[in-house]
């Protein structure tokens, strides 16, 4: 669950799940092939990753854990 945005993004910038996915790709640097689902909530979103152990030590994953 992500409740705060970085890099100049703010909740009024997020209108749909497509915007959430774009934020995940561009700002959080989550590779598209690892995204299973995104769910936009009120001033928060839930990112579900495909279950794989291969990314658990990747920089983007460690940074994602810090954002959650």
RAMOBEL-V744966 format. One record per residue. SS is DSSP state (~ for helix, > for strand, _ for the rest). OMEGA is omega as a letter, one per 30 degrees, with the letter a starting at -180 (none if undefined). D_CENTER is the distance of its C-alpha to the mean C-alpha in whole Angstrom. Layout:
ss,omega,d_center
SS,OMEGA,D_CENTER
SS,OMEGA,D_CENTER
This chain:
ss,omega,d_center
_,l,9
>,a,7
_,l,10
_,a,11
_,a,10
_,l,11
_,l,13
_,l,15
_,l,13
_,a,14
~,l,14
~,l,16
~,a,14
_,a,12
_,a,15
_,l,13
~,l,11
~,l,11
~,l,10
~,l,7
~,l,7
~,l,8
~,l,6
~,a,4
~,a,7
~,a,9
_,a,8
_,l,6
_,l,8
_,l,7
_,a,10
~,a,10
~,l,13
~,a,11
>,l,8
>,a,11
>,l,10
>,l,8
>,a,10
>,l,11
>,l,13
_,a,15
_,l,13
>,l,10
>,l,8
>,l,8
>,l,5
>,l,8
>,l,9
_,a,13
_,l,15
_,l,16
_,a,18
_,a,18
_,a,14
_,l,15
_,l,17
_,a,15
~,a,14
~,a,10
~,l,10
~,l,12
~,l,10
~,l,7
~,l,10
~,a,11
~,a,9
_,none,9
